[in-house]
């Protein structure tokens, strides 16, 4: 059985995830940080001029919840303008992108279920 664990974002190593530019991704709840099997949860900062480039996850539901800044998210042929406390759900296999609007970084939670165990 899994055990409860406190994760501090400030203590997590960060890296630019694949298919991203000018991005800091902090793994919060993942197979590697807490042994998660059903969900992955990341804190993500994308700086002005950066982006999450076109990607898809054929086996995973995915989503973003914006904490700060303004963002443009495209899922397949639909584009959304996100404000803080907005969320966008991305179905399995859907092509998607995210980028900041304006000169402020965006900070958001990215989640994926089930967790990618490989």
URPE-V938939 format. One line per field, one symbol per residue. ss: DSSP state (A for helix, B for strand, O for the rest). A space follows every 10 residues. Layout:
ss: ???
//
This chain:
ss: OOOOOOOOAA AOOBBOOOOB BBBBBBBBBO AAAAOOOOOB BBBBBBBBBB BBBBBOOOOO BBBBBBBBOO BBBBBOOBBB BBOOOOBBBB OOOOOBBBBB OOOOOBBBBB BBBOOOOO
//
